[in-house]
Amino acid sequence: MAEAHQAVAFQFTVTPEGIDLRLSHQALSEIYLSGVRSWKKRVIRVKNSVISGVYPASPSSWLFVVIAILATMYTRSDPSMGLIAKIQEHLPVSQMSTQCQAVVSAVLFSTMLWLMLIFTMRLCLKQLLSYHRWMFEQHGKMSTTTKIWVALVRIFSGRKPLLYSYQGSLPNLPVPTIKDTVKRYLESVRPLMNDAEYERMTKLAAEFEGSLGNRLQWYLKLKALWASNYVSDWWEEYVYLRGRSPIMVNSNYYGMDFLYVTPTPIQAARAGNCIHSFFLYRRKLNKEEIKPSRIPGTVIPLCAAQCERIFNTTRIPGEETDTVQHWQDSDYIVVYHKGRYFRLRVYQAGRLLSPREVEFQVQRILDDSTPPSKGEAKLGALTAGERIPWAKARAKYFSSGVNKRSLDCIERAAFFVTLDDDEHCMMGNDSAASLDRYAKSLLHGKCYDRWFDKSFSVVFFKNGKSGINAEHSWGDAPVVAHVWEYMLATDSFQLGYTEEGHCKGEVDSSLPRPQKLNWEIVPECEEQISKSLAVAQALADDVDFHVFSFREFGKGKIKKCRVSPDAFIQMALQLAYYRDRGTFCLTYEASMTRLFREGRTETVRSCTNESSAFVRAIESGEPAEVCRRLFRSAAEKHQYLYRMAMTGGGIDRHIFCLYLVSKYLGVESPFLKEVLAEPWRLSTSQTPVQQVELFDMVNHSEYITCGGGFGPVADDGYGLSYMFLAENIMNFHISCKHSCTDTDAHRFGDQIRKALHDLLKLLSLSQKEPNKMEESGAEVKKEK
């Protein structure tokens, strides 16, 4: 019970002479400093709440309005049109002088006027941010209306907004009409169905639209009036938290380190800089000093609601549904190494430990030879297995005593850290296979050496490489990527290392040692740990992964062909999948809806009539000009669908919510049931670089990250993530399952490479003379 002795501030013994009380001044000092730090954070939160609450005005503008109104009183004019006099008549204070009453009345009127001006400005900004026609205009050709709109947005946006300043001005997510959703759905599934299947689905859709659909829509509109976002809370609960299967592989996702650079080969040093960087980010987050995210190249803000739960957050298992628990503060992390769990405090006497001090503490853990407690080594497998057994085990074995205290310590930690004994590298004789192993390690590890319930877990490998694994219910990949980019840039370009590879700075050798967590695992609990590990291990072994960096060309050449890079990739994926499987499939591309308050994601259905027509044309050897025309039509359609999804015109979240309403009402809809049962055999996502200013791609092109990925969504499908880096690099992460004989990650990767080359060759033909175009077209046809 060593941790219990360290947790109290005094000890006492009972003697014949009375009670001998011995105070621990160090512990009392820590308690005092911790309280001071906590109160400072509360003051900052209150201050920021006031600043964000009056945005786009500023608190100082109140004084300006008061002075302006008081000045008019001395000029004997009355801008209040008698309201100040009315307020003066009803003041409850009668002992004040007439002049003093007039001043107080003027101040009260000024305050009300100021609040009305703030409300009006926020309402105007909200209406301005509801305008989305700018997104559908041709690139480089801005209409007069949009130019005026941009100027007004700049005016009403105020100066120096905090992270959450725009939250009250973001519009609510609109509810699409039933007619539009049904129409777009039928259009999206046409290339996937034969005539008989499509006719049957059309009848089901018409029946739904004409009867039950309108009833469900009424309830959904009622929710949209009441809630900030009619989708997000249901999406979090029913898509993530009510899922009873393992979240490892199925839900969690990962992010990789730099592709070609390892800042230091010393594991403890890399951990020191990175952990310190994470807490620097958290400090900026708490002070709201992080700039609000915007649409790249515009002044349009994105919702920052997900940022609130980045740190100090854990998913708590339940038998029916899980919950997401967030704590306001945590001054420590939990570190896993060789089957042991350690509590590492990153604050000492109210200050954040330096990177060198964090390295010193991590090295202490690495050098600690204490064996794990009975049943402790593979305890993390409970978070990797199915949710119901974990919920039952948590309630039965971790609800009291030392187990509860240790589990609380993990769940309340700022984040989780794993010091991995393995080495992973992205270079070497077999760099392709090493990348695949690296990705699999970050996705699931050994199935017991990560705590998959934490908002995110950071992994530091023995050779200095790092990576991140994130839980999905609380937030989406762009939010985690933002933190990860900041950490990578701060680690390498600001903190740096000594020539020996250690962190810079001095060490306070009096720092208390990291505290090992104790456990009392009974045999029945060990048995459940083994069962969860068996489930998780089978799931992990079934994952087939392939990661590769495509360097032949990138978005630079694609843009020269006057094509959206994202549309180019999606068309290449359609072509690659058709060549791989000989058919088309329902394709999911994740799009964000953070233009709206509490927005998360929407689906872009990338397989369209236009894309399938293009693929059939190029595979049947149609002339290059025909293929090129069909390609541009498909790319334009994809861009249109992407913009519709971003601006609230998607169909899948609407259908999802309609289905939930039908379940609440206890009514069955054959149409909704079939739509929700359709498998996504190709699930894709782009990971954008959000903070380009943090990285110098010209002078330090080697400092590029490999992006991240996720597991397959369907048992017989592919999960695919891609990332554009600089102008000439594209990284791909492909996952599928070994148990499906129809899928193969490496084979699909080869098809993607070939499709990328074929599309670029096709588009490059338009820049040649007509006779050259015909010759190249014949070559392409011959190759087919």
ZAMARGU-4260 file (C-alpha; in steps of 0.2 Angstrom, whole numbers, plus 5000, padded with zeros to 4 digits):
<rodrens>
0) 5000/5000/5000 | 5014/5012/4996 | 5003/5023/4986 | 4992/5026/5001 | 5006/5032/5012
5) 5011/5045/4998 | 4994/5051/4997 | 4991/5058/5014 | 4998/5074/5021 | 5001/5068/5039
10) 5003/5053/5050 | 4999/5050/5068 | 5001/5037/5082 | 4992/5035/5098 | 5003/5035/5114
15) 5000/5035/5133 | 5004/5054/5132 | 4991/5057/5119 | 4992/5059/5100 | 5008/5061/5091
20) 5004/5071/5075 | 5018/5073/5062 | 5014/5084/5048 | 5022/5082/5031 | 5027/5099/5025
25) 5031/5093/5007 | 5014/5085/5005 | 5005/5101/5012 | 5015/5112/5001 | 5010/5101/4986
30) 4992/5102/4991 | 4993/5121/4992 | 5002/5123/4975 | 4990/5111/4967 | 4975/5121/4974
35) 4983/5138/4968 | 4985/5130/4951 | 4967/5124/4950 | 4961/5141/4955 | 4971/5150/4942
40) 4963/5138/4929 | 4946/5142/4935 | 4949/5161/4934 | 4956/5158/4916 | 4941/5148/4912
45) 4929/5162/4919 | 4938/5175/4910 | 4938/5166/4893 | 4920/5162/4895 | 4916/5181/4897
50) 4927/5185/4882 | 4919/5171/4871 | 4902/5175/4878 | 4902/5193/4872 | 4911/5189/4855
55) 4912/5197/4842 | 4913/5212/4854 | 4925/5213/4868 | 4923/5217/4886 | 4932/5234/4884
60) 4918/5239/4871 | 4906/5240/4886 | 4916/5255/4893 | 4916/5263/4876 | 4897/5262/4875
65) 4895/5269/4893 | 4907/5283/4890 | 4898/5288/4873 | 4881/5288/4882 | 4887/5298/4897
70) 4895/5310/4885 | 4878/5313/4876 | 4870/5317/4892 | 4882/5332/4895 | 4877/5338/4878
75) 4859/5338/4883 | 4854/5325/4870 | 4845/5309/4874 | 4849/5295/4863 | 4839/5283/4874
80) 4823/5292/4869 | 4817/5293/4887 | 4822/5276/4892 | 4836/5283/4904 | 4823/5294/4913
85) 4811/5279/4914 | 4825/5268/4922 | 4829/5283/4934 | 4810/5283/4940 | 4811/5265/4944
90) 4827/5264/4953 | 4825/5256/4970 | 4838/5268/4978 | 4831/5284/4984 | 4845/5290/4995
95) 4856/5294/4980 | 4858/5311/4973 | 4848/5315/4957 | 4864/5317/4947 | 4870/5300/4954
100) 4854/5292/4949 | 4855/5299/4932 | 4873/5291/4930 | 4867/5274/4936 | 4852/5275/4924
105) 4864/5279/4910 | 4876/5265/4914 | 4861/5252/4915 | 4854/5259/4898 | 4872/5258/4891
110) 4874/5240/4897 | 4857/5235/4889 | 4861/5243/4873 | 4878/5235/4873 | 4870/5217/4876
115) 4858/5221/4862 | 4872/5226/4850 | 4881/5210/4854 | 4866/5199/4851 | 4863/5208/4834
120) 4881/5206/4829 | 4881/5187/4834 | 4864/5185/4824 | 4871/5193/4809 | 4887/5183/4810
125) 4877/5167/4812 | 4866/5172/4796 | 4882/5176/4787 | 4890/5159/4791 | 4874/5150/4785
130) 4879/5156/4767 | 4887/5142/4757 | 4885/5147/4739 | 4903/5152/4739 | 4908/5134/4740
135) 4900/5129/4724 | 4907/5143/4714 | 4921/5140/4701 | 4938/5141/4707 | 4946/5158/4705
140) 4929/5166/4699 | 4921/5174/4715 | 4904/5182/4712 | 4900/5200/4718 | 4888/5193/4731
145) 4902/5182/4738 | 4915/5196/4738 | 4902/5207/4748 | 4899/5192/4760 | 4918/5189/4763
150) 4919/5208/4768 | 4905/5207/4780 | 4911/5191/4788 | 4928/5199/4791 | 4919/5214/4799
155) 4908/5204/4810 | 4921/5192/4815 | 4930/5204/4827 | 4948/5204/4832 | 4959/5190/4839
160) 4945/5177/4843 | 4949/5163/4856 | 4947/5145/4852 | 4928/5144/4856 | 4924/5162/4852
165) 4914/5157/4836 | 4904/5143/4845 | 4888/5154/4848 | 4888/5161/4830 | 4889/5144/4821
170) 4873/5139/4812 | 4863/5124/4817 | 4864/5109/4805 | 4849/5110/4793 | 4837/5095/4791
175) 4836/5090/4772 | 4819/5087/4765 | 4813/5069/4763 | 4811/5071/4745 | 4829/5077/4742
180) 4836/5063/4753 | 4827/5049/4744 | 4831/5056/4727 | 4849/5057/4731 | 4849/5040/4739
185) 4842/5032/4724 | 4854/5040/4712 | 4869/5034/4723 | 4864/5016/4722 | 4859/5015/4704
190) 4876/5009/4698 | 4876/4995/4712 | 4859/4988/4707 | 4852/4979/4692 | 4835/4985/4684
195) 4825/4973/4695 | 4833/4978/4711 | 4833/4996/4707 | 4814/4996/4703 | 4811/4987/4719
200) 4821/4999/4729 | 4812/5014/4720 | 4795/5007/4726 | 4801/5005/4744 | 4807/5023/4743
205) 4791/5030/4736 | 4781/5021/4749 | 4792/5028/4763 | 4792/5046/4756 | 4773/5046/4754
210) 4768/5039/4771 | 4780/5036/4786 | 4794/5048/4780 | 4784/5064/4783 | 4779/5058/4801
215) 4797/5054/4806 | 4803/5071/4798 | 4791/5081/4809 | 4800/5073/4825 | 4817/5077/4817
220) 4813/5095/4814 | 4806/5097/4832 | 4823/5090/4838 | 4833/5102/4826 | 4824/5117/4834
225) 4828/5111/4852 | 4846/5104/4850 | 4861/5112/4844 | 4864/5098/4832 | 4851/5085/4827
230) 4864/5072/4823 | 4879/5072/4834 | 4872/5066/4851 | 4864/5051/4843 | 4879/5048/4832
235) 4890/5047/4847 | 4879/5036/4857 | 4872/5024/4844 | 4887/5022/4832 | 4901/5022/4845
240) 4895/5020/4863 | 4882/5007/4860 | 4893/4996/4850 | 4897/4980/4860 | 4911/4973/4849
245) 4929/4977/4852 | 4934/4995/4849 | 4952/4990/4845 | 4953/4989/4826 | 4935/4991/4824
250) 4934/5009/4830 | 4951/5016/4836 | 4963/5024/4823 | 4981/5028/4823 | 4994/5041/4818
255) 5012/5039/4813 | 5028/5047/4816 | 5040/5056/4804 | 5042/5046/4788 | 5061/5048/4786
260) 5067/5056/4802 | 5069/5049/4820 | 5074/5065/4830 | 5083/5054/4843 | 5086/5036/4845
265) 5084/5037/4864 | 5067/5031/4870 | 5066/5041/4886 | 5072/5057/4878 | 5059/5056/4864
270) 5046/5053/4877 | 5052/5068/4887 | 5051/5080/4873 | 5034/5073/4866 | 5025/5072/4883
275) 5031/5090/4887 | 5024/5096/4870 | 5007/5088/4873 | 5006/5097/4890 | 5011/5114/4881
280) 4997/5111/4869 | 4985/5107/4884 | 4990/5123/4892 | 4986/5133/4876 | 4970/5123/4875
285) 4965/5128/4893 | 4969/5146/4890 | 4960/5145/4873 | 4976/5152/4864 | 4974/5140/4850
290) 4968/5149/4834 | 4951/5143/4829 | 4952/5131/4814 | 4946/5138/4798 | 4942/5131/4780
295) 4960/5133/4772 | 4962/5149/4763 | 4946/5157/4770 | 4940/5166/4785 | 4926/5153/4788
300) 4928/5145/4806 | 4925/5127/4810 | 4917/5120/4826 | 4929/5117/4840 | 4917/5108/4852
305) 4927/5092/4850 | 4943/5100/4857 | 4936/5101/4875 | 4938/5082/4877 | 4955/5079/4870
310) 4964/5077/4887 | 4958/5070/4904 | 4945/5059/4895 | 4941/5041/4895 | 4927/5029/4888
315) 4919/5020/4903 | 4912/5003/4898 | 4894/4999/4902 | 4883/4983/4899 | 4871/4992/4888
320) 4880/5007/4883 | 4897/5015/4887 | 4899/5033/4893 | 4913/5046/4889 | 4919/5054/4906
325) 4929/5070/4905 | 4938/5078/4920 | 4943/5096/4921 | 4961/5094/4925 | 4975/5080/4928
330) 4993/5083/4933 | 4999/5066/4928 | 5000/5053/4915 | 5000/5034/4916 | 5014/5024/4909
335) 5014/5006/4904 | 5031/4996/4903 | 5034/4978/4903 | 5017/4974/4911 | 5018/4987/4925
340) 5008/5003/4926 | 5016/5019/4933 | 5009/5036/4938 | 5020/5049/4932 | 5017/5067/4938
345) 5022/5080/4926 | 5019/5095/4938 | 5031/5098/4953 | 5028/5113/4965 | 5015/5120/4953
350) 5027/5120/4937 | 5027/5109/4922 | 5042/5098/4922 | 5055/5102/4909 | 5058/5089/4895
355) 5074/5084/4903 | 5065/5080/4919 | 5052/5070/4910 | 5066/5060/4902 | 5074/5057/4919
360) 5057/5051/4926 | 5054/5040/4911 | 5071/5033/4912 | 5068/5028/4930 | 5053/5018/4924
365) 5063/5009/4910 | 5077/5005/4923 | 5064/4999/4936 | 5065/4980/4938 | 5050/4977/4949
370) 5040/4963/4942 | 5021/4965/4937 | 5008/4961/4950 | 4999/4945/4948 | 4987/4947/4933
375) 4993/4965/4929 | 5004/4962/4914 | 4989/4959/4902 | 4976/4969/4911 | 4974/4981/4896
380) 4967/4967/4886 | 4950/4970/4895 | 4949/4987/4885 | 4953/4977/4868 | 4940/4964/4870
385) 4921/4965/4869 | 4913/4978/4879 | 4900/4968/4890 | 4913/4957/4898 | 4924/4972/4902
390) 4909/4981/4909 | 4905/4966/4920 | 4923/4964/4926 | 4925/4982/4930 | 4909/4982/4941
395) 4914/4966/4949 | 4933/4967/4952 | 4937/4986/4950 | 4923/4995/4960 | 4932/4995/4977
400) 4949/4994/4986 | 4966/4995/4978 | 4959/4990/4960 | 4947/5005/4960 | 4961/5017/4965
405) 4973/5011/4952 | 4959/5011/4938 | 4953/5028/4943 | 4972/5034/4941 | 4972/5027/4923
410) 4955/5034/4919 | 4958/5051/4926 | 4976/5053/4918 | 4979/5067/4905 | 4983/5053/4892
415) 4991/5036/4892 | 5009/5031/4887 | 5016/5015/4882 | 5035/5012/4882 | 5036/4998/4869
420) 5051/4985/4869 | 5049/4983/4850 | 5058/4993/4837 | 5049/5000/4822 | 5057/5009/4807
425) 5051/5015/4790 | 5068/5012/4781 | 5079/4998/4779 | 5081/4983/4767 | 5062/4979/4768
430) 5054/4996/4771 | 5037/4991/4764 | 5035/4976/4776 | 5042/4987/4791 | 5029/5000/4787
435) 5015/4987/4788 | 5022/4980/4804 | 5023/4998/4811 | 5005/5002/4807 | 4998/4986/4814
440) 5008/4989/4830 | 5000/5006/4832 | 4983/4999/4828 | 4982/4985/4840 | 5000/4982/4848
445) 5000/4966/4858 | 4982/4969/4862 | 4986/4972/4880 | 5000/4985/4880 | 4988/5000/4876
450) 4973/5007/4885 | 4961/5008/4871 | 4948/5017/4882 | 4958/5033/4884 | 4955/5048/4873
455) 4972/5044/4865 | 4987/5033/4869 | 5005/5038/4864 | 5017/5024/4860 | 5036/5026/4861
460) 5046/5012/4853 | 5063/5007/4859 | 5072/5015/4844 | 5064/5032/4847 | 5050/5031/4835
465) 5033/5036/4841 | 5014/5035/4836 | 4997/5038/4843 | 4981/5027/4845 | 4965/5037/4847
470) 4948/5032/4854 | 4934/5038/4841 | 4918/5041/4851 | 4924/5058/4858 | 4931/5065/4843
475) 4937/5063/4825 | 4954/5061/4817 | 4957/5080/4812 | 4956/5085/4830 | 4969/5072/4835
480) 4979/5076/4820 | 4980/5094/4825 | 4987/5089/4842 | 4999/5077/4834 | 5006/5090/4821
485) 5009/5102/4835 | 5018/5089/4845 | 5029/5084/4831 | 5034/5102/4826 | 5037/5107/4844
490) 5048/5091/4848 | 5059/5094/4833 | 5059/5112/4829 | 5057/5121/4846 | 5063/5109/4860
495) 5076/5099/4851 | 5090/5088/4858 | 5108/5088/4863 | 5122/5081/4853 | 5120/5065/4863
500) 5102/5064/4859 | 5095/5069/4876 | 5083/5082/4880 | 5089/5099/4884 | 5089/5107/4902
505) 5093/5103/4919 | 5086/5090/4931 | 5080/5091/4949 | 5086/5075/4956 | 5074/5077/4971
510) 5059/5073/4960 | 5049/5059/4968 | 5050/5043/4959 | 5035/5038/4947 | 5023/5028/4958
515) 5019/5010/4953 | 5001/5006/4953 | 4996/4991/4963 | 4983/4978/4959 | 4974/4963/4967
520) 4968/4953/4952 | 4959/4937/4958 | 4959/4921/4947 | 4941/4924/4940 | 4947/4941/4934
525) 4963/4933/4926 | 4951/4921/4917 | 4941/4935/4910 | 4957/4944/4905 | 4963/4929/4895
530) 4946/4927/4887 | 4946/4946/4881 | 4964/4944/4875 | 4959/4928/4865 | 4945/4938/4856
535) 4957/4953/4853 | 4971/4943/4847 | 4960/4934/4835 | 4954/4951/4828 | 4972/4958/4827
540) 4979/4942/4818 | 4965/4944/4805 | 4970/4961/4800 | 4980/4963/4784 | 4989/4980/4782
545) 4998/4988/4769 | 5006/5006/4770 | 5015/5014/4756 | 5022/5031/4751 | 5018/5036/4733
550) 5032/5047/4727 | 5030/5047/4707 | 5019/5062/4708 | 5007/5071/4720 | 4994/5085/4721
555) 5006/5097/4711 | 5004/5088/4695 | 4986/5084/4698 | 4982/5102/4700 | 4991/5106/4684
560) 4978/5095/4676 | 4965/5106/4683 | 4957/5092/4694 | 4954/5092/4712 | 4967/5080/4720
565) 4954/5072/4731 | 4942/5069/4717 | 4957/5062/4707 | 4961/5050/4721 | 4943/5044/4723
570) 4942/5041/4704 | 4958/5031/4705 | 4951/5021/4720 | 4935/5017/4710 | 4946/5011/4695
575) 4957/5001/4707 | 4943/4992/4716 | 4934/4988/4700 | 4950/4980/4693 | 4953/4971/4710
580) 4935/4964/4712 | 4927/4966/4695 | 4912/4976/4702 | 4907/4992/4710 | 4903/4994/4728
585) 4895/5006/4740 | 4910/5018/4744 | 4911/5029/4760 | 4922/5045/4760 | 4922/5054/4777
590) 4918/5073/4775 | 4916/5085/4790 | 4901/5095/4795 | 4911/5107/4807 | 4904/5122/4797
595) 4889/5119/4809 | 4889/5119/4828 | 4894/5102/4836 | 4896/5095/4818 | 4906/5079/4816
600) 4905/5070/4799 | 4895/5066/4784 | 4897/5053/4771 | 4901/5056/4753 | 4895/5042/4742
605) 4910/5041/4730 | 4903/5028/4718 | 4891/5037/4706 | 4884/5034/4689 | 4897/5046/4682
610) 4912/5037/4690 | 4905/5020/4685 | 4903/5026/4667 | 4921/5032/4667 | 4928/5016/4674
615) 4918/5005/4661 | 4924/5017/4647 | 4943/5016/4652 | 4942/4997/4655 | 4933/4994/4638
620) 4946/5003/4629 | 4936/5018/4624 | 4945/5033/4615 | 4955/5044/4627 | 4945/5059/4623
625) 4929/5050/4628 | 4937/5043/4644 | 4944/5060/4648 | 4927/5068/4646 | 4919/5055/4657
630) 4933/5057/4670 | 4930/5076/4672 | 4911/5073/4673 | 4914/5060/4687 | 4927/5072/4696
635) 4915/5087/4695 | 4900/5076/4702 | 4912/5070/4716 | 4916/5088/4721 | 4898/5093/4721
640) 4893/5078/4732 | 4908/5083/4744 | 4902/5101/4745 | 4884/5095/4748 | 4890/5084/4762
645) 4900/5099/4770 | 4885/5111/4769 | 4872/5099/4777 | 4865/5092/4761 | 4871/5074/4764
650) 4859/5059/4765 | 4867/5046/4777 | 4866/5056/4793 | 4848/5061/4789 | 4843/5043/4785
655) 4852/5037/4801 | 4842/5049/4812 | 4825/5045/4803 | 4829/5027/4807 | 4832/5031/4825
660) 4815/5040/4826 | 4806/5025/4819 | 4814/5014/4832 | 4809/5026/4846 | 4791/5026/4839
665) 4791/5007/4837 | 4787/5007/4819 | 4796/4997/4805 | 4802/5004/4789 | 4807/4992/4776
670) 4816/5006/4766 | 4826/5012/4781 | 4830/4995/4787 | 4838/4990/4770 | 4847/5006/4768
675) 4855/5005/4785 | 4860/4986/4781 | 4870/4990/4766 | 4889/4986/4769 | 4902/4999/4765
680) 4915/4988/4756 | 4926/5003/4753 | 4928/5015/4767 | 4940/5030/4764 | 4946/5045/4772
685) 4958/5059/4768 | 4970/5065/4782 | 4974/5084/4778 | 4989/5093/4785 | 4981/5107/4795
690) 4995/5117/4801 | 5006/5119/4786 | 5015/5134/4794 | 5023/5122/4807 | 5033/5113/4794
695) 5046/5119/4782 | 5043/5107/4767 | 5056/5117/4756 | 5071/5116/4768 | 5066/5101/4778
700) 5057/5090/4767 | 5062/5075/4776 | 5051/5080/4791 | 5035/5073/4784 | 5023/5062/4793
705) 5016/5046/4786 | 4998/5050/4791 | 4987/5037/4799 | 4974/5024/4796 | 4960/5013/4803
710) 4954/4995/4802 | 4942/4988/4789 | 4924/4993/4791 | 4917/4977/4782 | 4923/4959/4784
715) 4924/4958/4765 | 4930/4976/4762 | 4944/4988/4763 | 4948/5003/4775 | 4959/5016/4766
720) 4966/5032/4772 | 4977/5044/4761 | 4987/5060/4764 | 4994/5073/4752 | 5011/5079/4758
725) 5020/5094/4750 | 5017/5093/4731 | 5024/5076/4726 | 5020/5064/4739 | 5005/5054/4743
730) 5004/5041/4757 | 4991/5027/4758 | 4986/5015/4772 | 4976/5000/4767 | 4967/4987/4778
735) 4957/4972/4776 | 4955/4955/4783 | 4965/4939/4780 | 4949/4929/4783 | 4941/4936/4767
740) 4949/4927/4752 | 4943/4941/4740 | 4953/4955/4748 | 4972/4957/4749 | 4979/4974/4755
745) 4995/4972/4745 | 4986/4967/4729 | 4974/4982/4731 | 4989/4994/4734 | 4997/4988/4717
750) 4980/4992/4709 | 4980/5009/4716 | 4997/5013/4710 | 4993/5007/4693 | 4977/5017/4693
755) 4986/5033/4698 | 4998/5031/4684 | 4984/5027/4671 | 4974/5042/4676 | 4989/5054/4675
760) 4993/5048/4658 | 4975/5050/4653 | 4974/5068/4659 | 4992/5072/4652 | 4986/5068/4634
765) 4976/5083/4633 | 4992/5094/4633 | 4998/5085/4618 | 4995/5088/4599 | 4980/5078/4592
770) 4991/5065/4583 | 5001/5062/4599 | 4984/5060/4608 | 4978/5047/4596 | 4995/5037/4597
775) 4994/5038/4616 | 4976/5033/4617 | 4980/5018/4606 | 4994/5013/4618 | 4983/5014/4633
780) 4970/5004/4623 | 4983/4991/4619 | 4989/4990/4637 | 4971/4986/4642
</rodrens>
